[in-house]
Amino acid sequence: MKGHVVENVRFSGATVSMTVDGKQYRFDLAAVSSRLAGATAAERADFAVSPSGYGIHWPRLDEDLSIDGLLRTLDAKKPAARGRLRTESRLPV
């Protein structure tokens, strides 16, 4: 697991945005955490980024999110490369 530099964690409506390793990201709260989605502004604001940058912890909510896990949610939304299924279908079964 890789450590990250996590900065500028901010909430706006139903999203959380942050800078990870110098890149800006935005996540839909309902997609990443039902606890954060239903939390008050005060509960959301009470968090700590782990010293290694591995994750973020919200003690009042007993919620932890790993940065690698958040970034994987974005990768899962990317469309598959063209021709990928065609190539895989040629493999022997």
ABEGO torsion letter per residue (X at the ends): XBBBBBBGBBBBEABBBBBBGGBBBBBBAAAABAAAAABBAAAAABBBBBAAGABBBBAAAGBBBBAAAAAAAAAAABBBBBGAAAAAAABBX
